[in-house]
Amino acid sequence: MATEFKIPLHRFDTNLLPADARQVGTEAFKTAVMIHFAAEYAAQSQTAIVTVDDEEITVCLLYTSRCV
């Protein structure tokens, strides 16, 4: 079982990221977003798979061995 949610890039608060990773669309931005969400859920003992494309952020919280 898994839960997935999506956030449009324009709705994400880039101030949550390091200053050098706030330019939307860069590899630094994508990596920082993935680390941000993974860390947030890891702090709650949850596993998250995070992907970032040119339009949105997808977060999949895993409750079993795979995301459906």
N, C-alpha and C positions, 0 to 999 in steps of 0.2 A: 504494500500500500504506500502511496506517495501523495503529496500535495504539491501543486505547482501554482506559482503566480508569476505574473509578468508586470513590469513597470516600463512605461515608455521612457526613453532616455531623457526627454525634456522635463520629466517630472522628478528625476533623481536629483537629490541635493549634492552637488559636487563638492560642497564644503565639508562633506564627510570624508573626503579623500585627501591624501597628501597634496600639497600645493603643486608639486611637479607632475601630478597625474590628473589634473582637472580638465584638460582639454579633451572634450568628447570626441570619440572616434580614434584616438591614438591607442597604440598597444599598451602604453603605460596606464591609460584610463581603464581599458578593459581588464587588465591584470589587477589594478587596484580595486575595481568594483567586485571582482571575483573574490579577492582576499577579504574585502570588507564583509560581504555576506557570509562567506565561509566561517570567518572568525565570530561573527554575531551568533550564528547557530551552533558553532562548536562550543561556545561559552555556555550554551544551554544543553550540552551533551546531545546535540542533534547533528545529523549529517546533511549537508546541502550540496547539490550540484548546481553551479552557477554558470550561465552562458551569457555572453554579451554580443549582440550583433549591431548593425548600423541603425536599428530602430528601437530595440528594447532589451531589457535585462530579464532573463528567465531564471527563476529560482525554483529548484525542485527539492523539496524536503523528503528525505528517505526514511521510511519506517520499516522497510524490508530491504532485501538485497538488490532491488532494482527500481528504477523510476519508470512508471507506465504512463 
